[in-house]
Amino acid sequence: MTIEKELRELEEKGWAAISVGNGAFYRDLVTERTICVEPDGLQTGRELADDIDANKAPFDDYRLDDVKVLPLGHESALITYRATVRLSQSDFSFQLYMTSVYERSGSAWKLVFHQQTPVKQED
């Protein structure tokens, strides 16, 4: 499997985990040094997993578009894309620009950096 397919699959599994409040998926994916930059501030990977466990706003659907992967060496890579999310029980959707950096640890990829930026909604 190519790096592009592996990282896209990880991101898809991450969105699926978020949609049902499954922080355990991210606890297995992050490291002690993982940093997450989100619109409301910085957090560690463990804090991200705790937030996902406490998810009170699940969503019905998501889509990843404009996916690009940039290898950063033999053991690391960056993936970036635009995510479109539709919230459960509402007619509300939003978009985020996402960037994640992964590094290999043994045979598994680990998330070491994650950033998200809301896409400005057009009036």
C-alpha positions, 0 to 999 in steps of 0.5 A, a space after each residue: 500500500 502506498 503512503 498516500 493510501 495509508 495516510 488517507 485510510 488513517 484520516 478516514 478512520 479518525 473521522 469515523 472514530 470522531 463521529 461516534 466519540 471513540 477516543 481510544 482510536 486516537 490514544 493508539 495513534 498519538 505519542 507523548 509529543 503530539 501537538 494539536 493546533 485547533 481554532 480554540 487553542 493548543 492541546 496534546 494528543 491525549 487531550 484530543 482523545 479525551 475531547 473525542 470521548 466527550 463528543 456530544 455533537 456527533 455528525 452524520 457525514 463527512 467528506 475529504 476533498 483535495 487530499 495531498 500527501 507530501 513525504 518528508 523522508 522515509 519515515 514521515 509524511 504530511 497529509 492535507 485536505 479539506 473536510 466537509 462535515 454535516 452535523 446530526 439532527 440539523 441542516 448545518 455543515 461546515 468545512 475545515 482545512 486539515 493538516 496532519 504529520 505522521 511518522 513511522 514507529 515500527 510498522 505503524 504510523 503515529 500522529 505527531 502533529 495535527 492542525 485544523 483551520 475553519 474554512 470561511 463561510 461565504 455569505 
